[in-house]
Every structure is written in structure tokens, then in C-alpha cells.
Amino acid sequence: MALKIKFGVLLTQCGEPIENGELIIEEGDIVAISSSPTEREAEETLDLSDHLLMPGFINAHSHLGLTALEKKLSPAKTFASWIGDLIPLNAALSDEERIRGIRMGADEMKASGVTGLADYVADPALLKSIVDLGFRSILFLETIGFQEDRAEVIADEVEAILKTHATKCNLGIAPHAPYSVSAKLWQYLDQLAKKYECLLSTHLAETDEEVQFIEKGGGPLVDLLKERQAFDMNWRVPGTTPTRYLKSLDVLSETVAVHCNFIDDDMDAVQAAVFCPKSTHWFGRTHILPVRKMLDAGIRVALGTDSLASNDSLNYLEEIRMADKLLPGVSRKEILMMATCFGGEILRLPCGKIESGQKADIIGFRIASQSKDWYDLPFERQRKKVDFYMLDGKF
């Protein structure tokens, strides 16, 4: 069954804006784009000639399982102490609270135009609940294990999850961070990613405490691991930057690196990155991911919300506006590319741009007045939600 959509403006994210044209969608796929009205027949016609249409937003890094922690945490003196505050609060959540939070977070994302999702899932029991939300998603199995003698056991547990759920979910693997995953476990997980042809993602070079830990073997993160009885007394300090450390393990080539605030001299080692604007602002960080330099170097950078443990909302329109504020050297056109096309490419999802063969994941904004630059329209401050939402050809 073919659907024809008449649009006022179309941002394809792979070409220039198209005005007053038509889209043809069949079985959830975009099959044709016309820059003018056509005589092509369709079983249904949708008149959105007063809308700007574009690909749905892709939230390239989130933790929906932490949504129930909304307003329960504040930025702490150290990043390690924030983690120390988070762990018991998260452990105290009931299953009902966590599921309710996941659904609430998903509703807020969808209302603000998110159709694609990359979520870190710490508890495999939550996989079905997140898949059932209906996003076009990749769910990363968040994995922690700093003690090297536990590496093989943990890797076996991850592989068991991959075997059980791989046909039901689009899965990836997320070694949590260089300070929480041993070198041996990193290499095991990289081997699993190759075996099961899935993507890796990790938090990388997020804070100066992480840099201090990997370069010098000291600082608040050492204290945190020891308090948690998770430190490995046989660990040898890498004595280099977090990025160079992972590069030396040969595990970065297919990894999506999140945050990357202290990666300036090492950015060429990363093939893809995710910037989380509002989380960055929430922590009050001034040393942030060098987006302009990475884009100029041809490195794809996408956008993510992170979680409500370090953000005050999951509204993606607020996220792109914060990116606009924090990245004065990056144009709004580029920010929208980060929010759509680059996210799709980084996460290997068949969405993020509007062209023949892509999935019909489309959002729309009602046009109130003519704009000098159509790329400005999604950034308008009064916009809290999208006016049109389509996922897989369904609206």
C-alpha cells in the first residue's frame, strides 16, 4: 500500500532543502521523492503542505533504565563521588519504578521527535521492555568488570545474552569505560563483537579523573573502585591517555566513543563519537568534546541525551538547542546532521536521511511563517514537541 505525502519543505539531510514536493512511502520504506506534485497514484494521500519534514532524530546515547532517578542527583564535587551517589539510588529502585521511568522517558523522547535510539542496558531483563517501546534501536549491553580474573566469566555471560536475544533485538556491546573494564575483558568483548557482527560503544575520556586514573594510576576513581571492592591489586598503570590505552588494545576501530571531553590530541584514534550537550552542561563542564575539529577531520559526531541522572529532561529539541549554545563554531545545519544522518551512519541504522531505500522515520514541524533558513525552524524556542511523527511508515 503506497502513501503519498505532500510537504511544504523537506530537509533530506543528504542534499539541499526541497520545497512543495511529494514523498512516496511503501511498506515502511521511502521509495520516491519529487520536487513537484506528481500524478503518481497512491492508496492514501497525506497533505502536510504546511509542514517542514525531516528525518526523525536519533538519540545516539541514552540510559533509559536510569530515568526514574530524575531529580534525585546533583553534580558532585568529583565525578567519582557522583557515581558513588548514583549506585545505591539506582540499586534501590523497584522494578515498577524502573519500568514506569523507562516508559516516561520514551514518551518524552518521542514527543520531541526521537525515532532512533541507542540505549545502554545494564540489566538484560530490561531488553524486552525497551524493544517494545517501538524505537528503531540498538541496545548496548553495558558491561563492567575491572578485576581481570573475572574477565572470562563476564564475557561468557555477555555471549549467553547475545545468543538468547540476538534474534529479538538489535544488540551491541558497551564496555562501560577504561576505568571500569579490564584490558582482558575489553579484548574478549571486542572478539565477541566481531563474532556476532555487532557494534561496540564506550564512555571514553569523559573526565580529568579518568585521565588521571589511566595515566598515573591515582585519583578519586581508584578510591571508588576500592570502596566497591572492585579494584584489581595486580593492575598495571597504562601510563598514557585513555584513548591511546584503548588504541593499544586494538579495540577502537569499530567503537562508538561517548563524551570524549579529553580527547583533543587523540581524536584521530576514534572513528565515531557522541556528544551529550545537556549532560555536559548539567555537570558544568568547560572542557568538552572538540566537535568542530572532529567534523573538520571527517569524524562523525552524533548527539545523545545521556540519562536523567545527569540531565533535567530527555526532550531532544532542548538537546539541539543546547548544542547550538555550546557549539558556536558549528552551524545549525551541521547540528541537525549530527542529530539525524550522522547518528544513523554511526549506529548502522537504515534511517537518519530521506532518500529512496531508507526507512520512513520522519518528523514534521508546522510552518508558522516563511524562514530565511529552513534549518533554523527546529531550533525555535517555543517548540516543545514535533507536530508530525512517523516511524516505519506509520503515523
C-alpha positions as CSV (number, residue, x, y, z in Angstrom):
1,M,0.0,0.0,0.0
2,A,1.5,3.3,-1.1
3,L,1.2,6.5,0.9
4,K,1.8,9.9,-0.8
5,I,2.8,12.8,1.5
6,K,2.6,16.4,0.2
7,F,5.1,18.6,2.0
8,G,5.9,22.3,2.2
9,V,9.6,21.8,2.9
10,L,11.8,18.7,3.1
11,L,15.2,18.5,4.7
12,T,16.6,15.3,3.3
13,Q,19.9,15.5,5.3
14,C,21.6,14.3,2.2
15,G,21.0,17.2,-0.1
16,E,19.5,20.7,-0.3
17,P,16.1,21.5,1.1
18,I,13.2,20.7,-1.3
19,E,10.1,22.9,-1.3
20,N,6.5,21.9,-2.3
21,G,7.1,18.3,-3.3
22,E,5.9,14.8,-2.6
23,L,7.1,11.7,-0.8
24,I,6.0,8.2,-1.7
25,I,6.2,5.5,1.0
26,E,5.6,1.8,0.7
27,E,5.7,-0.8,3.4
28,G,7.7,1.4,5.7
29,D,10.3,2.5,3.1
30,I,10.8,5.7,1.2
31,V,10.5,4.8,-2.5
32,A,10.4,8.2,-4.2
33,I,10.9,11.9,-3.7
34,S,9.6,14.5,-6.1
35,S,10.3,18.2,-6.1
36,S,6.9,19.0,-7.5
37,P,3.4,17.5,-7.4
38,T,3.1,14.2,-9.4
39,E,0.3,12.1,-11.0
40,R,1.6,9.0,-9.2
41,E,-1.3,7.2,-7.7
42,A,-1.4,6.1,-4.0
43,E,-3.9,4.4,-1.8
44,E,-3.7,7.2,0.7
45,T,-2.6,10.9,0.5
46,L,-1.5,12.9,3.4
47,D,-1.4,16.7,3.0
48,L,1.4,18.2,5.0
49,S,2.0,21.1,2.7
50,D,2.1,23.4,5.7
51,H,4.9,21.4,7.4
52,L,8.7,21.1,7.2
53,L,9.6,17.4,7.2
54,M,12.9,15.9,8.0
55,P,14.3,12.5,9.3
56,G,13.4,11.6,12.8
57,F,16.0,12.5,15.5
58,I,18.4,9.7,16.6
59,N,19.3,9.7,20.3
60,A,22.7,8.2,19.9
61,H,23.4,7.7,23.7
62,S,20.9,7.2,26.5
63,H,20.3,5.2,29.7
64,L,16.5,4.8,29.8
65,G,16.9,2.4,32.8
66,L,18.0,5.4,34.9
67,T,15.0,7.6,34.1
68,A,13.5,7.0,37.5
69,L,16.4,8.8,39.1
70,E,15.0,12.1,37.8
71,K,15.9,15.0,40.2
72,K,17.5,12.5,42.7
73,L,21.1,13.5,41.9
74,S,23.1,16.7,41.7
75,P,26.5,17.4,40.3
76,A,29.1,16.3,42.9
77,K,32.5,17.7,43.8
78,T,34.1,14.8,41.9
79,F,32.8,12.6,39.1
80,A,33.7,9.5,41.2
81,S,31.5,10.8,44.1
82,W,28.6,11.3,41.6
83,I,29.0,7.7,40.6
84,G,29.1,6.7,44.3
85,D,25.9,8.6,44.9
86,L,24.2,7.0,41.8
87,I,24.9,3.4,42.6
88,P,22.8,3.0,45.8
89,L,20.0,5.1,44.5
90,N,19.8,3.0,41.3
91,A,20.0,-0.2,43.3
92,A,17.1,0.9,45.5
93,L,14.7,1.4,42.5
94,S,11.9,-1.1,42.3
95,D,11.1,-2.9,39.1
96,E,7.9,-1.0,38.9
97,E,9.6,2.4,39.3
98,R,12.2,1.5,36.7
99,I,9.7,0.4,34.1
100,R,7.5,3.4,34.7
101,G,10.5,5.6,34.3
102,I,11.5,3.9,31.0
103,R,8.1,4.5,29.6
104,M,8.0,8.1,30.7
105,G,11.4,8.8,29.2
106,A,10.4,7.1,25.9
107,D,7.2,9.3,25.8
108,E,9.3,12.5,26.2
109,M,11.8,11.4,23.6
110,K,9.0,10.6,21.1
111,A,7.1,13.8,21.7
112,S,10.3,15.7,20.8
113,G,11.0,13.8,17.6
114,V,13.2,10.8,18.5
115,T,12.6,7.9,16.3
116,G,16.1,6.2,16.6
117,L,17.7,5.1,19.8
118,A,21.0,3.8,21.2
119,D,20.5,2.8,24.8
120,Y,22.9,1.3,27.3
121,V,21.2,-1.6,29.1
122,A,22.8,-2.8,32.3
123,D,20.1,-5.4,33.1
124,P,19.2,-7.8,30.3
125,A,15.8,-8.3,31.9
126,L,15.0,-4.8,30.6
127,L,15.7,-5.6,26.9
128,K,12.2,-6.6,26.0
129,S,10.7,-3.6,27.8
130,I,12.9,-1.2,25.8
131,V,12.4,-3.0,22.5
132,D,8.7,-2.9,23.0
133,L,8.9,1.0,23.1
134,G,8.9,0.9,19.4
135,F,12.0,2.9,18.5
136,R,14.4,1.9,15.7
137,S,17.0,0.9,18.2
138,I,20.4,-0.6,19.0
139,L,20.6,-1.8,22.6
140,F,24.2,-1.9,24.0
141,L,24.8,-4.5,26.8
142,E,26.6,-2.3,29.4
143,T,29.4,-4.4,30.8
144,I,31.6,-3.7,33.9
145,G,34.4,-5.8,35.3
146,F,37.8,-4.3,36.3
147,Q,39.2,-7.4,38.0
148,E,41.0,-9.3,35.3
149,D,40.4,-12.8,36.9
150,R,36.7,-12.3,36.3
151,A,37.0,-11.3,32.6
152,E,36.3,-14.7,31.0
153,V,33.2,-15.4,33.3
154,I,31.8,-11.9,32.4
155,A,32.5,-12.4,28.7
156,D,30.7,-15.7,28.8
157,E,27.7,-14.1,30.4
158,V,27.6,-11.4,27.7
159,E,27.8,-14.1,25.0
160,A,24.9,-16.0,26.6
161,I,22.8,-12.8,26.3
162,L,23.8,-12.4,22.7
163,K,22.8,-16.0,21.9
164,T,19.5,-15.6,23.7
165,H,18.4,-12.2,22.5
166,A,20.2,-11.5,19.2
167,T,17.2,-12.6,17.1
168,K,14.8,-10.4,19.1
169,C,16.9,-7.2,19.4
170,N,19.5,-5.3,17.6
171,L,22.3,-5.6,20.1
172,G,25.6,-4.0,20.7
173,I,28.2,-4.3,23.5
174,A,29.2,-1.5,25.8
175,P,32.4,-2.0,27.8
176,H,31.5,0.8,30.3
177,A,34.8,2.7,30.4
178,P,38.6,2.3,30.6
179,Y,38.5,2.7,34.4
180,S,35.8,0.0,34.9
181,V,36.7,-2.7,32.4
182,S,40.0,-4.7,32.5
183,A,42.2,-5.0,29.4
184,K,41.4,-8.7,29.1
185,L,37.7,-8.1,29.3
186,W,38.0,-5.4,26.7
187,Q,39.7,-7.8,24.3
188,Y,37.1,-10.6,25.0
189,L,34.3,-8.2,24.3
190,D,35.9,-7.0,21.1
191,Q,36.2,-10.6,19.9
192,L,32.5,-11.1,20.7
193,A,31.6,-8.0,18.7
194,K,33.5,-9.4,15.7
195,K,32.0,-12.9,16.1
196,Y,28.4,-11.6,16.4
197,E,28.9,-8.7,14.0
198,C,27.7,-6.1,16.5
199,L,28.8,-2.6,17.4
200,L,30.9,-1.6,20.4
201,S,30.4,1.6,22.4
202,T,32.0,3.0,25.5
203,H,32.3,6.1,27.6
204,L,35.7,7.5,26.8
205,A,37.9,10.3,28.1
206,E,34.9,11.8,29.9
207,T,36.7,13.5,32.8
208,D,40.1,14.6,34.1
209,E,39.7,11.9,36.8
210,E,39.7,9.2,34.1
211,V,42.8,10.7,32.6
212,Q,44.5,10.8,36.0
213,F,43.5,7.2,36.6
214,I,44.8,5.8,33.3
215,E,47.9,8.0,33.1
216,K,49.0,7.9,36.8
217,G,47.0,5.2,38.5
218,G,45.6,7.6,41.1
219,G,42.7,9.9,42.0
220,P,39.1,9.5,43.1
221,L,38.3,6.7,40.7
222,V,40.9,4.4,42.4
223,D,39.2,5.2,45.8
224,L,35.8,4.4,44.3
225,L,36.9,1.0,42.9
226,K,38.5,0.1,46.3
227,E,35.4,1.2,48.2
228,R,33.3,-1.0,45.9
229,Q,35.8,-3.9,46.3
230,A,36.2,-3.8,42.5
231,F,39.8,-2.8,42.2
232,D,42.4,-5.2,40.8
233,M,45.5,-5.0,43.0
234,N,47.6,-6.6,40.2
235,W,46.6,-3.9,37.7
236,R,49.4,-2.1,35.9
237,V,49.0,1.6,35.2
238,P,48.9,2.1,31.4
239,G,50.7,5.4,31.8
240,T,49.1,7.0,28.7
241,T,45.8,8.7,27.8
242,P,42.6,6.7,27.9
243,T,42.3,6.9,24.2
244,R,45.8,5.7,23.5
245,Y,45.3,3.0,26.0
246,L,42.3,1.6,24.2
247,K,44.1,2.0,20.9
248,S,47.0,-0.1,22.2
249,L,44.5,-2.9,22.9
250,D,43.3,-2.6,19.3
251,V,39.6,-2.2,20.3
252,L,38.8,1.2,19.0
253,S,38.4,0.6,15.2
254,E,34.7,-0.3,15.4
255,T,33.8,1.6,18.7
256,V,31.4,4.5,19.1
257,A,33.1,6.7,21.8
258,V,30.8,8.7,24.0
259,H,31.7,12.1,25.7
260,C,35.4,12.3,24.7
261,N,35.9,15.6,26.6
262,F,39.6,15.0,27.0
263,I,40.5,13.6,23.5
264,D,41.9,16.7,21.8
265,D,45.3,15.2,21.0
266,D,44.0,11.7,20.3
267,M,40.8,12.3,18.3
268,D,42.2,10.6,15.1
269,A,42.1,7.3,17.0
270,V,38.3,7.5,17.2
271,Q,36.1,6.5,14.3
272,A,32.9,7.9,15.7
273,A,31.8,10.0,18.7
274,V,28.7,11.1,20.6
275,F,28.3,14.5,22.2
276,C,25.7,14.9,25.0
277,P,25.0,18.6,25.2
278,K,22.7,18.9,28.2
279,S,24.5,16.4,30.3
280,T,27.7,18.3,29.6
281,H,26.0,21.5,30.7
282,W,24.5,19.8,33.8
283,F,27.9,18.8,35.0
284,G,29.2,22.3,34.4
285,R,32.0,21.0,32.1
286,T,34.1,23.6,30.3
287,H,36.5,21.1,28.6
288,I,34.2,19.4,26.1
289,L,34.3,17.2,23.0
290,P,36.1,19.1,20.2
291,V,33.2,18.8,17.8
292,R,34.4,21.4,15.3
293,K,37.8,19.8,15.0
294,M,36.3,16.3,14.7
295,L,33.9,17.3,12.0
296,D,36.6,19.1,10.1
297,A,38.7,15.8,10.3
298,G,35.9,13.8,8.8
299,I,35.0,12.1,12.1
300,R,31.2,11.6,12.5
301,V,29.8,13.1,15.7
302,A,26.2,12.3,16.8
303,L,24.1,13.7,19.6
304,G,22.7,11.9,22.7
305,T,20.7,12.9,25.8
306,D,22.5,10.6,28.3
307,S,20.2,10.0,31.3
308,L,18.1,11.8,33.8
309,A,20.8,11.0,36.4
310,S,22.8,13.8,34.6
311,N,20.1,15.8,32.7
312,D,16.9,17.5,33.6
313,S,14.9,16.3,30.6
314,L,15.0,13.9,27.7
315,N,13.5,16.4,25.3
316,Y,15.6,16.2,22.2
317,L,14.6,19.7,21.0
318,E,16.1,21.1,24.1
319,E,19.2,19.0,23.3
320,I,19.7,20.5,19.9
321,R,19.2,24.0,21.3
322,M,21.8,23.3,24.0
323,A,24.2,22.0,21.3
324,D,23.6,25.3,19.5
325,K,24.6,27.2,22.6
326,L,27.7,25.1,23.5
327,L,29.0,24.9,19.9
328,P,29.2,28.4,18.5
329,G,31.5,27.3,15.7
330,V,29.1,24.6,14.5
331,S,26.2,25.6,12.2
332,R,22.6,24.6,12.9
333,K,22.6,22.7,9.6
334,E,25.6,20.7,11.0
335,I,23.9,20.1,14.4
336,L,20.8,18.7,12.6
337,M,23.2,16.4,10.6
338,M,24.6,15.2,13.9
339,A,21.1,14.7,15.2
340,T,20.0,12.6,12.2
341,C,22.3,11.4,9.4
342,F,25.5,11.0,11.4
343,G,23.6,9.1,14.2
344,G,22.2,6.7,11.6
345,E,25.6,6.2,10.0
346,I,27.4,5.7,13.3
347,L,24.8,3.2,14.6
348,R,24.4,1.4,11.3
349,L,20.7,2.1,11.3
350,P,18.7,2.5,8.0
351,C,17.5,5.9,8.9
352,G,18.6,9.5,9.5
353,K,18.2,10.8,6.0
354,I,15.4,10.9,3.5
355,E,16.2,9.1,0.2
356,S,15.0,6.1,-1.7
357,G,15.6,2.9,0.2
358,Q,15.8,4.4,3.7
359,K,13.2,3.7,6.3
360,A,10.3,6.2,6.6
361,D,11.1,7.5,10.0
362,I,10.0,11.2,9.6
363,I,9.1,14.1,11.8
364,G,7.5,17.4,11.0
365,F,7.1,21.0,12.2
366,R,4.2,23.2,11.2
367,I,5.4,26.2,9.4
368,A,4.2,29.4,11.0
369,S,6.0,31.8,8.7
370,Q,8.5,31.9,5.9
371,S,12.0,31.4,7.1
372,K,15.3,32.8,5.7
373,D,16.9,29.5,6.6
374,W,14.8,26.3,7.0
375,Y,17.4,24.8,9.2
376,D,16.5,27.3,11.9
377,L,12.9,26.1,12.3
378,P,13.5,23.1,14.6
379,F,15.5,25.4,16.9
380,E,12.7,27.9,17.6
381,R,12.4,28.3,21.4
382,Q,8.7,27.9,21.6
383,R,8.8,24.4,20.2
384,K,8.4,21.7,22.9
385,K,7.3,18.9,20.6
386,V,7.0,17.9,17.0
387,D,3.8,18.3,15.0
388,F,4.1,15.1,13.0
389,Y,5.7,11.8,13.9
390,M,6.1,8.8,11.7
391,L,8.1,5.6,12.4
392,D,8.4,2.8,9.8
393,G,5.8,4.5,7.7
394,K,3.2,4.6,10.5
395,F,1.8,7.8,11.9
